[in-house]
Amino acid sequence: MKVTADIYAVLITQTLDALATMIVLPTIPFYALSLGANAFTISLLGSAYNLSQMVCSPALGALSDRVGRKTVMVVGLMGQALCNGAMSYSESVAALLAVRVAVGMALSTGPVEMAYIMDSVHSESDLSHVLALQRFMTSAGALLGPLVAR
């Protein structure tokens, strides 16, 4: 099975998403504590991220049907980068919480990426190969994140 360049681009995007998330994620509780957060507030940071992803994923899926999947994926990746930078400038727990919500919104592109793969890969055997490659690359990004952050 020959994986096309566009599918590799999506897989690399997913790898970068996982890498960036796992670079930032281990530092958030310590940063939040330095801003005066308590344990409950720190747990809200993760919940807010996941809630915003849950709410925004269908909207980004519908948007990608209108403006194109590639556009939505690129904007999501750029949004993540901007939000990760903005997190470092948060001067309050409320600002950090707002940025975590924004990161969740930006990274609501998972269904868009999956739709792109499903649209582009037509045979079932090729699809199983691409999905296995997707899982491997995303896991690699997540595993490398803390090493890069070190």
N, C-alpha and C positions, 0 to 999 in steps of 0.2 A: 504494500500500500504506500503510495506516495502522498505524503501530507503536503498540501499546497502552502504557498507563502502566506496567504491570508489567514489560514487556520493557525499557522505558527505565530502570526502576529497576535491573534486572539489569545493563544496559549501563553505567549510572553506577557501580554497585558495582565492576564490572571496571575501569573507568577509575580509580576511586579506589585500587583495589589496585595498579594499575600506577604511578600517581602516587606513592603512598606508598613503594612499593618503590624507585623511582628517586630519591626524595628521600634515602633512607637509604643505598642501596647505594654511592654514590661515597665516602661518609665512612667506611665500615667498615674498609677497610685502614689508614687513618691512625689511627683509634681503636684498632684492634688493635695497631698498632705502638707506640702510646703505652702499651699495657698489657704490652708485652714480647713480642709475637708475632713469629715469623719468617715467611718467605715460605710455607713449607709449612703452617703453622698458618693463615695467612690463606686459603690455597686450601681448607683444610678447612672454613672458615666457609661458603663457597659450596657445597661438596659436601654438608655436613650439611644445609643448607637444602633442596637438591634431593632428597637421599635421604629426608628426612622427608616431603616432598611426595609422592614416589613411593610410599612405604609407606602414608601416611595417606589418599591420594585414594580408594582403593576403600572404605575403612572409612567415610569421610564420605559417599560415595555411598550406601552401604547405610543409614547413619544417616538420610540425607535421605529415603529411602523410608519410614522409620518415623515420623519426627517432622516431616517437611515440609521442602521445599527452602528456603523463605524463612527459616525458623529457622536452618538450618545456614549459609546465606549471611550472615545478620546476625551470628551468633556468630563466624564467621570474620573478618568485617571488624572487629568489636570486639576480637577476639583479636589481630589484626594491630596495631591501634592501641595496645593495652596492651603488646604485646611490643616495638614500636618505642620506646615510652617506657622500658620496662625496659632496653633496650639501653644507653641513656644512663647508667644507674646501674650497669652492669656494672663491677666492680672487678678482674676477672681475665679472662684469656683463656678459662678454663674456663666462667666465667659467661656470657661473650659467646657462646661456642659453644652453650651450653644454650639461650640465648634465640634464637639463629638456628635451632636445631632447632624451638623452639616457634613461631617465625614461619612456618617451612615447614609445620608442622602446621596452623596457623590458615589459611594460604593454600592449603590442599589442596582448595579449593572449586571449582576450575575445572570438573571434571566435573559437579558439582552445578549450576553455572550453565548449562552446556551442556545438561544434561538438562531444566532448566526451560525453556530456549528451545525445545528440541525438542518438549516437551510442549505448549507454548503456541502455536506457529506451525504451522499445518497445511498450507498450500499450499507447493509447492516454490518458486514464484517469490517468495513472501513470505519464505520461509526464506533464500533466497540474498540477498535485500535485508537482512535482519536480520543475517546472518553478515558481510556486507560492512561494515555499520554497526558491528558488534562489533569487527572488526579495526581499523577507523578509530579508534574511540573508545579502544580499549586502546592503540593506538600513540600516540595523542595524549597520553594520560596518561603513558606512558613517556617521551615527548619533553619534556613539560612538567616532569617531576619534577626534573631537574637545574637547570632555570631557577628553579623555586620554591625549591630548596635554596640557591641562590646568594644 
